Amino acid sequence: MLGEAREKQRYVSATVWTTPYLPRECAGPTLLLGPQQTPRVLPVSDTAAFPSSSSPSSASDALAGARRIVVLRLDNAGDVILAGPTIRALRLAYPDAHLTLLASPVGADAAELLPWVDEVVPWRTVWQDANGSLAFDPGRETAAIERLRSLRADAAIILTSFSQTPFAAGYACYLAGIPVRVGHEESFGGGVLSHPIDGPAPIHQAERNLHLLRGIGVPTGDARLEAYVSDEAHAAVARLLASLSEDEAPVVVAPGASCAARRYDPASFARATAAIGAGTGRPIVVIGTAKERPLAAPIVAAVPDAVDLVGRTSLAEAAAVIARAGLVLANDSLAMHLADAFDRPVVVTFAGTDREAEWAPRRTRHIVLVRPTPCAPCRLFDCPLEGHPCMAIDPRRVVDAASLLLGAERRSSVRPSLDGAAWPPIPPGRARPTSSPRPEQTEVMTK
């Protein structure tokens, strides 16, 4: 079963490193840090790089006649970007349907990059409250169900990672009167889901999401990530990067991640960034939220000429910066997914919290740096071990990976053909939204 799933996860890259310590679960161009490393160059494939299915499965289309469809992805901003292929497929299959995305407050900000969405409703749910910060308040949850009912949805597509249950969201949709409720059924959930989709689901999250649509007979096309940035965001970034010439594609460094266990050591990030800047002569741009200032400070200090945009951009503007990059350095994070969506080369310092086959880039040229440890994948938010061993990656490996990708730019400029259904055109009025036109954007469903 695992071998079948690995066969589905095929990646495009110029370089892969082989090692006797390659975990069986690993797929794609992965640099594992250990002895006896031997580099080899892979040819660019002539076949489709991503699994696709342009024809419906034998199941009847459960969404036939649906006029209002809600997609629930109640996790991080990067998870919303990974939901993009599913939302795009729904737009192609149901061009006249009203598509609403229910997302966490932080995930809702990323929805601006997905032009196929008509409406975004932020919802901080109690079943996604990882640290127990939501106060006990049944009335809050009852009000959220009524808000969900007011959407008058005909169907709900409940997207989850393999470790999350669809049943809490499915029950909320049941109480809100949504007749069609589609989700992965990997354990018993009674009748909460009207259309439970059996496994095994594909390993990669983007494909896992699309697996739901295939299970109810909706054609899906391929699973490439795609994102759009407004002209206003591009213009704002042009002003922020006015000191750079237009033909200078910078190295963009994003040291943040959604949890501490996924973050590369800032001092190591700084050493690697300084060496890459000195070796390539490319300008360095550092991005992140205001809360990520402590992570970025060593990098900015090590590269005095760096353009420091930490805390100075919106999410859309940070995406516009990545779209201009000649190379991105990132953790397993939103920045990694955006680099993939914009087809920008990316070096990823990937923690042992998850398997890289579940989240790694698939479209763009990339090298994922992984240090195998016995505890991986731990699925933890904070590493309890001294020295964070899975992220004890020598900065020289980051520099080497950057050099390989930058040196392979010309060599790997030919892209493989990509089969599958035609991508849906961006509907009039949805192309590159200039700002959030959705009043629901400020109406969080919980306090």
N, C-alpha and C positions, 0 to 999 in steps of 0.2 A: 504494500500500500504506500509506504514511504517512497519506494523507488518510482512508483507511478506518479506521485506528487512531484518528485524531483524532476521527472521527465517533462512535466508541464512548465517548470520554472526555468526558462532558458534566457540567458542574458547576453547582451552585446557589449563587448569591451575589447580594447586593444591588448590588454595584458592580464594574465592570470599567473599566480604563483602556486606551485605545487609543493606539498610538504607531506611527510609521512604522518603528520599529526592532524590531517584534515578530518574534521568530524563528519560522520555519515550524513548529518542533517544539512551540512553546508551545501549551497549551490551558488553559482555565479562567480565572478572574478573576485576572489577573496585572498588577501595577503595575510597569512597566519604567521605569527612571530615565533620561530623555533629554529632548530638547526636544520641543515641539509636543504635549505631553500634553493630552488632552481627555477629561474624565470623562463617562461616561454611565451611566444606571441601567438595569439589565436587569429586566424583569418576572419574577416567579417563574413557572416553567414549570408547566403542567398535566400534563405527561407525566412518565414515570418518569425519575428523575435518574441512574439507574445501569443499565448493561446487565444483563439478567437472562435466565435460561433455566430455566423450570420443567419442561421436558420433556427427556428424555434425547436425546442425539444418536443418529445411526444406529449408532454403535459399540455393541457389546454391553457390558453392565456387567461390567467385569473384576473388580469387587470382590464380585460376587454370591457369597454363602456365606462371605465373609470374617468371621471371628470376632475376629481381633486385627489391628489396623491401626496401623502406625507412620507418623507424619508427621515428616519431617526438615526442620527450619529452623534451621540451625547458624550463625546470624549474630547481629545485635544485637537488643536488646529491642524496638525499634520494628518490626523485621522479624517478630517473633513476633506482635505486635498485628495486623500486616497479614496474617498467616496466619489470623487469627481467622475470617473468612468461609469459608475452606476447611474449617477444622475444624468450624465450625457446620454447614456443608452435609453433611459426613460424618456428624455426629451425627443430623441429620434423616433422612438416607437409610438409616443403619444404627443405629437406636436401641439395639440390644442388643450392638453390637460394643464391644470394649475398645479405646479410643483412647489411644495412647501418643505423646507428643511428645518427640522427641529435639532438644535445643536446646543452644546454647552455655551455659556457666555463667551468663553475664550474661543471656542470653535466657531461661533457665529461670525466673528471678525474675519475668518478665512473665507466665508461664503461669498464675500465680495469678489473673489477671484474666480468664481464659478458662474458663468453667465447664463446657465440653463435654469437657474433657480428663480422662481417668481417671488418667493416670500421666505423670510428667515424668522424663526421664533426661537429666541434663546430660552433654555430651560435647564436649570440646575436641579438635577434629580437626586433624590435621596439614595437610590441604588448605585449611583456613581460617586457618592460622597466618600472618597477613599480615606480621608483622615477624620471622619466623624464630626465635621465642623458645623453641619446643619443642626439647628436646634430641633428638638422634638416638637412637631407642630402639624398634627393631622389636618387642621384647617387649611394650611398652606397647600398640602397635597390635594385636598378636595378641590380647591380653587384651581389648581393646575389641571386637574381632569376636566373641569368645566371649560377652561381655556382651550384645551385640546378638543373638546366637543364642539366649540364654536368654529373650528376650522371646517367642519362639515365634510370631512374626508371620506372618500369611498374606499381607500386602501392605505395601508401603512407598510412600508418596507423597513424592517428593523435590522440595522447593521450593527454587528458586534465583532469583536476580536474573539479568538478561540477561547479565551479565559473568561469571557463575559456571558451572562445569561440574557437571552432575549425575552424571558418570561415576565420580568417586572414591567418592561416597556409594553410587552404584548398585553398584559392585564390592564395597564392604563388605557391602552387603545380600545380594549374590550369594553371597559367601563365608559369610555367616551363615545361608544356606539359606532366604531369603525368596523365594518363587516369583514373586510379582507385584511388579514394580519399575517405577514410573511416573515419568517425568521428561521435561523438554523436550529434544528432540534437535535442536540447532542446529548440530551438527557430527557427524562420524562417531564412533560409540562401539561399533561391533560389536554383540555380543549382551548388553552389560552391562545395558541396560534391556529388560525383557520387553515393556513397552508404551511405546515412544518416541512422544512427541507432537510432531508437526510444527508449524511456525509458519505464518504469523506470529502470535506471541502478542501479546495486547493490551499497550499501553504501560505502563499503571499496574500497580504491583506486585500490588495486591490482585486485580486482574482477571487478571493473569498467572498467579497461583496457581490461581485457579478454572478457568483454561483447561485445566489438567491433568485436572480432574474431568470437564469437558465432553467432553474428548477420549476418555474411556473410558465415556461414557454415564451419568454420575452427574448427577442434577439439582442445580442449584446455587443457585437463588433469586437474590438480588441480592448486591452486593459491599459493602454498608455495613459499616463497622467498628463493633464493639460491645465493651464491656468492663464487667466487674462488679467492684465493690469490696465487701469484707466489711463487716459492721456494726461489727466491731472496728476496722477501719481508719478508717471514718467517725467513730467515737467518739473515736479517738485524735486525729484532725484537729480535731474539735470542741474538744477540750481545748487543742490548740496554738493555735487561733484564737479562744480564749475572749474575747479583747479586742475582737473584732469582733461587731457585732450580726448576728443571723441574716439580716436583710434586706439586709445589705451584701454585694454580690457583688464580690469584690476583683479587681483586675488582678493576674494571676499571671505572674511573669516567670521564664522558664527559660533562662538564658544558656548552658547547656551544649550539647554535641553530641558525637557519637562520635569525631570527629576535628577537629583544629585548623582544617582548611580550611573546615569548615562553620560556624564560630563567628563571629558578629558581634562587632566590636570592643567590649570591655567598657565602655570610656569612652563610646562612642556609645550603647550600651545604657543606661548610667546617665543620660545627658542626656535621652534620649527618655523614660525611665521617670519621671524627676523632672518633666518637663513634663506628662506624662499625669496624674500624680498631682495636680499643682497645678491643672491645667485641669478635671479631672473631680471632684475631691474624693473619689475612690474610694480605699479602702485598697490598699496595695501589699503583695504577698506574694512573696517570692523563694524559689525552690526549686532544688535541685540536690544532687548527691552531695558528700561531704566533699572529694573531689579537685577539685571545681569551685569551691571557695572562692575562689581567685584571680580567677575570672571574675565571681563575685558581689560581691566586696568593693567595687568602685567603685559598684555599684548601691546597696548598703546604705549606703555613705557619702553618696551623693547624696540619698538619701531616708531621713533619720534615723528617721522614724516607721514605716518598712517592717517587716513581720513577717519576720524572717530565719529560714527553715527549712532553710537549706543544711546538709546533713549530719545533719539531725535527723529525717528520715523514712525509712521503708522505701519501696520502689518502689510498693507498694500504697497507702501513705499519701500519697505524692506524687500518685498518680492521684486520690485522694479530694480533694486540694486543687484539682486541675484541674477536677474535677467541680463544684466550688462556684464556679468563676470566672465573673465577668461578662465578662472578656476575658483572653486568653492572649497573651503575647509570647514567641515561640520561634524558634529556628533550625529547620533541617531535622533533626528529632530525634524522640525518643520523645514528648516533650511535644506536638509538633505532631500526631502520630498520636492521642494520647490526647484532645486537644481535639476532634479529628474524631469519635472514638468516643463522646465524651460530649456532642457537639453544642454545644460552647462556641465562641463567636467567637474567631478567632485571626488575629493578624498574624504573618507568617512572613518573617524575613530569610533569603532562600534563596540559598545560595552557588552558584557556577558549577561545582561538582564534578559535578552531575547535572542532568538535565532536570527541570523542575518537573512536567511531565506524567507522569513516572514515579512521583512520591512525594507530590505535593501533596494537601491535604485535598479531599474531594469531597462530604461530607455537610453539614458545617456552613458557616455564613457565614465567609468568610475573604478575606484579601487577602495575596497572595504578592508580596513585594518582590524584584525581580530587577534586577540591574545587568548588562546584556549586555557581555560581553568576548569578544575573538576566541578566547581559549583555552578557552572553555566548550563542552561539558562536559569537564573535564580528568580526572575520576575519581581525583584525587590526595587523599591524606590531609593533606598539608601544602602550602601554597602557596609556590612558589619565587620569586614575584615581589614586589618591594618594594611595600608598602602594601596587599597583598591586594585588588587592584582590583575583583574581583567583589563584595566585601563593603564597598566604600567607599560605603555608603548613607548619605545625609544623615539624621541623627536626626529632622529635621523631617518627612521622609517617613513615618517610623514613627508620629510623633504624628498626622499627617494621616490615616493609615490607621486608627489607633485611633479617631479621632474619627468617621470614616465608619462604622465598624462599630458603635460605641456609639450613634451617632445613628440608625442604621438598625434598631436592635433592634425597635422597635415596628412599623416599616414592613415588616420582613421576617419577622414572627412566623408567617405562614401558610406551612406546609410543603407542598411538592408531594406528590401521591399517589405511592406507591411500589408498583409492581406486582411480581409475581413470586411464588414459592412462599412459603407461610407460614413464618415463622421457627420453628425448633424450640423447643418449651418447654424450660426448664431442667429436666433430669431431677432427680427426688428425690435428695437427697444431694449434688448438684453445685452447688446454688444458693449463690452468694456464699460461697465457702469461707472459713472463719474463719482458717485458716492452712494451710500446706502439709501435707496429710495423707500425703504420699508419702515413704516412706523413701528412695526413689531420689534425692530432691532433694539429699541430701548425698553421694551416691555418684557423684562425677564419674568419667567413663569413662576419663579420662587423668589422670596425676599433675600 
